[in-house]
């Protein structure tokens, strides 16, 4: 149980039924066209799982978000915090403002769609603020690598060897890394990201 952040392949994105996101895909494209932007149709098919390949993304949101939200409040504007934390679908499309659709999502009665380029800028700002050791934090997050790195001891070991603002609150740093890697993955693969 728990909340996962995962990527979505073309089959599920355009699919009907319980696991399908066709209603969201259609609503998003209608709104993009209304804004004079091209529709988002180049969604890659789900990749076969290969550990460390960077072709899929799955992380579990285990730690408390309380200290992360406090970090956001200290480092970001209210609008930036809302953009970073308020979406239910992340797409690799540049959006000047979020798109809200009257479609039920996993944890809400509506769907809020944000652009990965905009979320990435905010996540990078937080990563710089806490001096996140990007060369050490897992980049390929296909099988809870990031979750494991923070929860299974590697982050604690590194924090002892190379302490910094990031190591003062590993729960907050986990979420900084999570949003950063999710936005990077969405842009690298060209795929949507959802909570599951």
HELIX and SHEET records of a PDB file:
HELIX    1   1 UNK A   10  UNK A   14  1                                   5    
HELIX    2   2 UNK A   22  UNK A   34  1                                  13    
HELIX    3   3 UNK A   66  UNK A   75  1                                  10    
HELIX    4   4 UNK A   78  UNK A   85  1                                   8    
HELIX    5   5 UNK A  116  UNK A  129  1                                  14    
HELIX    6   6 UNK A  145  UNK A  151  1                                   7    
HELIX    7   7 UNK A  154  UNK A  161  1                                   8    
HELIX    8   8 UNK A  165  UNK A  168  5                                   4    
HELIX    9   9 UNK A  170  UNK A  189  1                                  20    
SHEET    1   A 6 UNK A  58  UNK A  60  0                                        
SHEET    2   A 6 UNK A   4  UNK A   8 -1                                        
SHEET    3   A 6 UNK A 192  UNK A 195 -1                                        
SHEET    4   A 6 UNK A  89  UNK A  91 -1                                        
SHEET    5   A 6 UNK A 111  UNK A 115  1                                        
SHEET    6   A 6 UNK A  99  UNK A 101 -1                                        
END                                                                             
